[in-house]
């Protein structure tokens, strides 16, 4: 017998079970099935908009759908073992239950992220009123790159560079639903992560100002270990100076310097200049990640008063 549970304010014991389940999946699949934002919310969350829907049998959790609030919307991701019997049916049931719980809870614009979507995902999304909204490319390449950055960069200094970095990040991603709107608390959560390495967080300054940055992250849970261009941006005041390419190279240099020979990054598929830049540096598309969205904000009924 399967038990489905909706959790909005997890107890410490419930949170630990969810974390352990995601940890087991990570070990078995070779990569964590939740994005950084949802993973951090699961570990330190209980904020507004958090929803976890679990399906379990007598031996424990079999799958989870998690919803977390982002900058101006909410994101939904599902985590199930790829070889689980009746996986497709459990997947669909989790998705529908999570959407229903969200619709009758906070309500908002909800994004459902899917890796390598197929026709079934498209049909499921359409049936529940979700439409394709955004597509990311996961691109990768081997290292070393064979060239070095032509600009000087330095390591990020926690406590010293926080405010300047938040300013540049939020200016660069002012219209971005996920990467924009960072707060000191959001940055502090990531600086406290075990993977954080200040030497992999490269800053470039001009005229006494932070002009741009390339923040890298090593995925030690992947085989082989892979370095990611985690966040990269140039302050709008310094656009048109070729800094995007040079900061990417500086980030790849820092990954190579730490003994890692595989690199990856995510980029919006419709960001043609960025895709061309990364292809020019030898990156190729490895996987596609699609966001379906629906406006689930409550509607006010209209009638005679």
MISEBA-530349 format. One line per 5 residues: for each residue x, y, z of N, C-alpha, C. Coordinates in steps of 0.1 Angstrom, whole numbers. Example, Ala and Ser with C-alpha at 12.3 -4.5 7.8 and 13.67 -1.06 7.14 Angstrom:
BEGIN
132,-57,78,123,-45,78,132,-33,78 ~ 128,-22,71,137,-11,71,129,0,79;
//
This chain:
BEGIN
8,-12,0,0,0,0,9,13,0 ~ 5,22,-9,13,34,-10,6,46,-2 ~ 14,54,4,9,65,12,14,78,6 ~ 5,87,3,8,100,-2,6,111,9 ~ 16,119,11,15,129,21,19,143,16;
12,153,20,15,167,17,21,174,29 ~ 33,179,28,40,185,39,43,200,36 ~ 38,209,44,41,223,42,51,229,52 ~ 50,224,64,59,228,75,66,216,81 ~ 76,210,75,82,198,79,88,199,93;
86,188,101,93,187,114,107,184,111 ~ 116,184,121,130,180,119,131,166,114 ~ 123,157,119,123,143,115,119,141,101 ~ 108,149,97,104,148,83,114,154,73 ~ 120,165,77,130,171,69,142,162,67;
146,155,78,158,146,77,155,134,68 ~ 143,129,68,139,118,60,140,122,45 ~ 135,134,42,136,139,28,150,141,24 ~ 158,147,32,172,149,29,179,136,26 ~ 177,126,35,183,113,33,178,106,20;
166,108,17,161,102,4,168,108,-8 ~ 168,122,-8,175,128,-19,190,125,-19 ~ 196,123,-8,210,119,-7,212,105,-13 ~ 203,96,-10,204,82,-16,203,83,-31 ~ 193,90,-36,191,92,-50,204,97,-57;
210,107,-50,222,114,-56,233,103,-57 ~ 235,95,-47,245,84,-48,242,74,-59 ~ 230,71,-61,226,61,-71,226,66,-85 ~ 222,79,-86,221,84,-100,234,92,-104 ~ 243,95,-95,255,102,-99,253,117,-99;
242,122,-96,239,137,-96,227,139,-88 ~ 227,151,-81,215,154,-72,203,157,-81 ~ 191,151,-78,180,153,-86,172,167,-83 ~ 177,174,-74,171,188,-71,181,198,-74 ~ 176,210,-79,185,221,-82,190,227,-68;
200,236,-69,205,242,-57,195,249,-49 ~ 186,257,-56,177,265,-48,167,256,-40 ~ 162,245,-46,153,237,-39,160,229,-28 ~ 172,224,-31,180,217,-21,183,225,-9 ~ 187,238,-11,189,247,1,177,250,8;
166,251,1,153,253,8,149,241,16 ~ 152,229,11,148,217,18,157,216,31 ~ 169,220,30,178,219,42,176,229,52 ~ 173,241,48,171,252,58,159,260,56 ~ 149,253,49,137,260,46,126,262,56;
114,258,53,102,261,61,98,275,59 ~ 102,280,47,98,294,44,84,294,37 ~ 79,305,34,66,306,28,67,300,14 ~ 57,292,11,56,286,-2,62,272,-3 ~ 68,267,8,74,254,7,63,243,7;
64,234,-2,55,222,-2,63,210,-6 ~ 62,199,1,68,186,-3,56,176,-4 ~ 55,169,-15,46,158,-16,54,145,-17 ~ 51,136,-8,59,123,-8,49,111,-11 ~ 55,101,-18,48,88,-19,57,78,-13;
52,70,-4,60,60,4,53,47,5 ~ 61,36,7,55,23,11,60,20,25 ~ 59,8,29,62,4,43,77,6,46 ~ 85,6,35,100,7,37,105,21,36 ~ 97,30,32,102,44,32,97,52,19;
103,64,17,99,73,6,104,67,-7 ~ 95,67,-17,98,63,-30,100,75,-40 ~ 93,86,-37,95,97,-46,90,110,-38 ~ 94,121,-43,90,134,-37,89,145,-48 ~ 79,153,-47,77,165,-55,79,177,-45;
88,186,-49,90,197,-40,87,210,-47 ~ 81,220,-40,78,233,-45,85,243,-36 ~ 92,252,-41,99,263,-34,97,276,-40 ~ 95,287,-32,94,300,-38,107,305,-43 ~ 106,312,-55,118,319,-60,117,334,-60;
124,341,-69,124,355,-68,110,361,-70 ~ 103,357,-81,90,362,-83,80,352,-88 ~ 83,339,-84,74,328,-88,77,316,-78 ~ 74,304,-83,77,292,-75,82,282,-85 ~ 90,272,-80,95,262,-89,92,248,-83;
89,239,-92,85,225,-89,95,216,-95 ~ 100,206,-87,108,195,-93,105,182,-86 ~ 107,171,-94,103,158,-89,116,150,-88 ~ 116,141,-78,128,132,-76,123,118,-73 ~ 125,109,-83,122,95,-82,133,87,-88;
135,75,-83,146,66,-89,142,62,-103 ~ 151,63,-113,147,61,-127,142,47,-130 ~ 146,37,-121,142,23,-124,131,18,-115 ~ 124,28,-108,113,24,-99,102,18,-107 ~ 96,6,-102,85,1,-109,73,11,-109;
66,11,-120,54,20,-122,59,35,-120 ~ 71,38,-123,76,51,-121,68,62,-128 ~ 64,59,-140,57,70,-147,44,73,-140 ~ 36,63,-136,24,66,-129,26,74,-116 ~ 36,69,-108,39,76,-96,44,91,-98;
52,92,-109,56,106,-113,44,115,-116 ~ 35,110,-124,23,118,-127,14,121,-115 ~ 12,111,-107,4,113,-95,11,124,-85 ~ 24,123,-84,31,133,-75,29,147,-81 ~ 31,148,-94,30,161,-101,16,167,-99;
6,159,-102,-8,164,-100,-11,168,-86 ~ -7,160,-77,-10,163,-62,-3,175,-58 ~ 10,177,-62,17,189,-59,11,202,-65 ~ 7,201,-77,0,212,-84,-13,216,-77 ~ -21,205,-73,-33,208,-66,-31,214,-52;
-20,209,-45,-17,215,-32,-13,229,-33 ~ -5,232,-44,-1,246,-46,-13,255,-50 ~ -22,250,-58,-33,258,-63,-42,262,-51 ~ -43,253,-41,-51,255,-29,-43,261,-17 ~ -31,264,-20,-22,270,-10,-19,284,-13;
-6,287,-16,-1,301,-19,-7,306,-32 ~ -7,297,-42,-11,302,-56,-1,312,-61 ~ 3,311,-73,13,320,-79,16,315,-93 ~ 26,320,-99,31,315,-112,41,303,-108 ~ 38,291,-113,45,279,-110,53,274,-122;
66,272,-120,74,266,-131,78,252,-127 ~ 75,243,-137,78,228,-135,91,225,-144 ~ 102,221,-137,114,219,-145,116,204,-147 ~ 119,201,-160,120,187,-165,133,185,-172 ~ 140,175,-169,152,171,-176,149,163,-188;
154,166,-200,152,159,-212,137,155,-214 ~ 128,165,-215,114,162,-216,110,154,-228 ~ 100,145,-227,95,137,-238,81,141,-241 ~ 75,133,-250,61,136,-254,51,135,-243 ~ 54,125,-234,45,123,-222,46,135,-213;
57,141,-211,58,153,-202,51,164,-209 ~ 52,166,-222,45,176,-229,30,175,-227 ~ 25,162,-229,10,160,-228,5,162,-213 ~ 13,158,-204,10,160,-190,9,174,-186 ~ 19,182,-191,19,196,-188,7,203,-194;
4,199,-207,-8,205,-214,-21,202,-207 ~ -22,190,-202,-35,186,-196,-37,194,-183 ~ -27,198,-176,-29,206,-164,-27,221,-166 ~ -27,225,-178,-26,239,-181,-13,245,-181 ~ -2,237,-182,12,243,-182,16,244,-197;
24,254,-200,29,257,-213,44,258,-213 ~ 51,254,-223,66,255,-223,69,270,-222 ~ 78,273,-213,82,287,-210,96,290,-213 ~ 105,281,-209,119,283,-210,127,270,-211 ~ 138,271,-219,146,259,-221,161,262,-218;
167,254,-210,181,255,-207,189,244,-214 ~ 201,248,-219,211,238,-224,221,235,-212 ~ 223,223,-210,235,219,-202,246,216,-212 ~ 257,224,-211,268,222,-220,280,218,-213 ~ 289,210,-219,301,205,-213,312,204,-222;
324,203,-217,336,201,-224,347,196,-215 ~ 358,190,-220,369,186,-212,379,198,-211 ~ 387,197,-201,398,207,-198,411,200,-198 ~ 422,208,-200,423,223,-200,418,229,-213 ~ 415,242,-213,410,249,-224,420,251,-235;
433,254,-231,443,257,-241,446,271,-243 ~ 439,280,-235,442,294,-235,439,299,-221 ~ 445,311,-217,443,316,-204,436,330,-205 ~ 430,334,-194,423,347,-194,432,359,-196 ~ 428,369,-203,436,381,-206,433,392,-196;
425,389,-186,421,399,-176,426,394,-162 ~ 428,403,-153,432,399,-140,419,397,-131 ~ 419,386,-123,408,384,-114,414,381,-100 ~ 406,382,-90,410,378,-77,399,370,-70 ~ 402,363,-59,393,355,-52,383,364,-45;
370,359,-43,360,365,-35,364,365,-21 ~ 362,375,-13,364,376,1,351,377,9 ~ 347,366,15,334,367,23,335,378,33 ~ 324,385,34,323,396,44,328,409,39 ~ 336,409,29,342,421,23,335,424,9;
332,413,1,327,415,-12,312,413,-13 ~ 306,409,-3,292,405,-3,283,416,-10 ~ 283,428,-4,274,438,-9,277,442,-23 ~ 289,443,-27,293,447,-41,288,436,-51 ~ 290,423,-47,286,412,-55,271,412,-57;
263,414,-46,248,414,-47,244,425,-56 ~ 250,437,-55,246,448,-64,248,444,-78 ~ 260,439,-82,262,436,-96,253,424,-101 ~ 252,414,-92,243,403,-96,229,407,-99 ~ 224,415,-90,210,419,-92,208,429,-103;
218,437,-106,217,446,-118,218,438,-131 ~ 227,428,-131,228,420,-143,216,411,-146 ~ 210,406,-135,198,397,-136,185,404,-132 ~ 184,416,-135,172,424,-130,159,418,-135 ~ 159,412,-147,147,406,-152,146,391,-152;
155,385,-144,156,371,-143,148,366,-131 ~ 139,356,-133,130,352,-122,137,344,-111 ~ 149,338,-114,156,330,-104,168,336,-98 ~ 177,342,-108,190,347,-103,189,361,-98 ~ 179,368,-102,178,382,-97,172,382,-83;
173,394,-77,167,396,-64,174,389,-52 ~ 187,387,-53,194,380,-42,195,389,-30 ~ 195,383,-18,196,390,-6,209,385,2 ~ 213,392,12,225,387,20,222,373,25 ~ 210,370,29,208,357,35,209,346,24;
204,349,12,206,339,1,220,337,-2 ~ 228,347,-2,243,345,-5,249,338,6 ~ 246,341,19,252,335,31,249,320,30 ~ 237,315,26,234,301,25,244,294,16 ~ 247,300,5,256,293,-5,271,294,0;
274,305,6,288,306,11,291,296,22 ~ 280,291,29,281,281,40,281,267,35 ~ 279,265,22,278,252,16,292,245,16 ~ 292,232,18,305,225,18,313,227,5 ~ 307,229,-6,314,230,-19,320,244,-21;
316,254,-13,321,268,-16,336,268,-14 ~ 342,275,-24,357,277,-25,359,291,-30 ~ 364,300,-21,366,314,-25,375,315,-37 ~ 385,306,-39,394,307,-50,387,304,-63 ~ 375,297,-63,368,294,-75,357,305,-78;
357,315,-70,348,327,-72,356,339,-76 ~ 357,341,-89,366,350,-95,359,364,-97 ~ 366,375,-92,361,388,-94,370,396,-103 ~ 364,405,-111,372,414,-120,368,428,-117 ~ 377,437,-114,374,450,-110,380,460,-120;
373,471,-123,378,482,-131,374,495,-125 ~ 383,505,-125,380,518,-120,375,517,-106 ~ 380,508,-98,377,507,-84,363,501,-81 ~ 357,495,-92,344,489,-91,344,474,-95 ~ 335,466,-89,333,453,-94,327,453,-108;
334,449,-118,328,449,-132,321,437,-136 ~ 326,425,-130,320,413,-134,326,402,-125 ~ 320,390,-127,325,378,-118,322,365,-126 ~ 329,355,-121,326,341,-126,327,332,-113 ~ 316,327,-109,316,319,-97,315,304,-102;
324,296,-98,325,282,-102,322,273,-90 ~ 318,261,-93,314,251,-83,319,237,-87 ~ 325,230,-78,330,216,-81,319,207,-76 ~ 315,198,-85,305,187,-82,313,175,-78 ~ 316,173,-66,324,162,-61,315,149,-61;
302,150,-62,293,138,-62,292,133,-76 ~ 298,139,-86,297,134,-100,310,126,-103 ~ 308,116,-112,320,108,-116,321,109,-131 ~ 332,116,-136,342,122,-128,338,135,-122 ~ 346,140,-113,343,153,-107,342,164,-118;
332,172,-117,330,182,-127,329,196,-122 ~ 336,205,-128,335,219,-124,324,227,-132 ~ 316,234,-125,305,242,-132,308,257,-132 ~ 305,263,-143,304,278,-143,290,280,-137 ~ 290,283,-124,278,284,-116,270,296,-118;
276,308,-117,270,321,-120,280,330,-126 ~ 277,336,-138,286,345,-144,279,357,-149 ~ 284,369,-146,277,381,-151,287,393,-152 ~ 283,403,-160,290,415,-161,280,426,-158 ~ 285,436,-150,277,447,-147,273,455,-160;
260,459,-161,256,465,-173,265,477,-178 ~ 271,484,-168,279,495,-171,292,491,-179 ~ 295,478,-179,307,473,-185,305,464,-197 ~ 292,464,-202,289,456,-213,297,461,-226 ~ 299,451,-235,305,455,-248,320,456,-248;
326,451,-237,340,451,-236,347,437,-236 ~ 339,427,-240,344,413,-241,347,407,-228 ~ 341,412,-217,344,406,-204,337,392,-202 ~ 326,390,-208,319,377,-206,328,365,-210 ~ 335,366,-221,344,355,-226,356,354,-217;
362,365,-213,374,365,-205,370,360,-191 ~ 359,363,-185,355,358,-172,352,343,-173 ~ 346,338,-184,344,324,-185,358,317,-185 ~ 367,322,-193,380,316,-193,387,316,-180 ~ 385,327,-172,391,328,-159,385,317,-150;
372,315,-151,365,305,-143,370,291,-147 ~ 372,288,-160,377,275,-164,392,273,-160 ~ 399,284,-160,413,283,-154,413,279,-140 ~ 403,284,-132,403,281,-118,399,266,-116 ~ 390,261,-125,386,247,-124,398,238,-127;
405,242,-137,417,234,-141,428,234,-130 ~ 430,246,-124,440,248,-113,437,239,-101 ~ 424,235,-100,421,226,-89,421,211,-93 ~ 427,208,-104,429,194,-108,417,188,-114 ~ 407,195,-119,395,190,-125,396,191,-140;
392,181,-148,393,181,-162,380,180,-170 ~ 369,183,-163,356,183,-169,349,196,-165 ~ 342,203,-174,335,215,-171,321,214,-177 ~ 312,221,-170,298,222,-175,292,236,-171 ~ 281,239,-178,274,251,-175,260,250,-180;
251,259,-175,237,260,-180,236,274,-187 ~ 228,274,-198,226,286,-205,212,285,-211 ~ 205,297,-211,192,297,-218,193,294,-233 ~ 185,285,-238,186,281,-252,184,293,-261 ~ 176,303,-257,173,314,-266,183,325,-265;
193,323,-256,204,333,-255,215,331,-265 ~ 211,334,-277,220,331,-289,234,336,-287 ~ 237,348,-283,251,352,-282,259,344,-271 ~ 252,341,-260,259,333,-250,262,318,-255 ~ 252,312,-261,254,299,-267,265,299,-277;
266,309,-285,277,310,-295,290,312,-288 ~ 290,320,-278,303,322,-270,308,309,-265 ~ 299,301,-258,303,288,-252,307,278,-263 ~ 300,278,-274,304,269,-285,317,272,-290 ~ 320,285,-291,333,290,-295,344,286,-286;
341,283,-273,351,278,-263,351,263,-262 ~ 344,256,-271,344,242,-272,334,234,-264 ~ 324,241,-259,313,235,-252,303,229,-262 ~ 296,218,-258,286,212,-267,274,209,-258 ~ 262,209,-264,250,206,-256,250,191,-252;
249,189,-239,248,175,-233,234,171,-230 ~ 226,181,-225,213,178,-220,204,190,-221 ~ 191,188,-222,182,199,-223,173,199,-210 ~ 170,211,-205,162,212,-193,151,222,-196 ~ 138,218,-195,127,227,-199,118,230,-187;
114,243,-187,104,248,-177,91,250,-184 ~ 81,243,-178,67,245,-182,61,255,-171 ~ 52,264,-174,47,273,-164,32,274,-165 ~ 26,278,-154,11,280,-153,9,291,-143 ~ -1,299,-146,-5,309,-136,-16,304,-127;
-12,300,-115,-22,294,-106,-26,303,-95 ~ -25,316,-97,-30,325,-87,-45,325,-86 ~ -50,325,-74,-65,325,-72,-71,336,-80 ~ -83,333,-85,-91,343,-92,-102,347,-83 ~ -105,360,-84,-116,365,-76,-129,364,-83;
-139,357,-77,-152,354,-83,-159,367,-84 ~ -166,369,-95,-174,381,-97,-189,378,-98 ~ -196,385,-90,-211,383,-90,-217,394,-82 ~ -230,392,-81,-237,403,-73,-234,402,-59 ~ -232,414,-53,-229,415,-39,-241,416,-30;
//
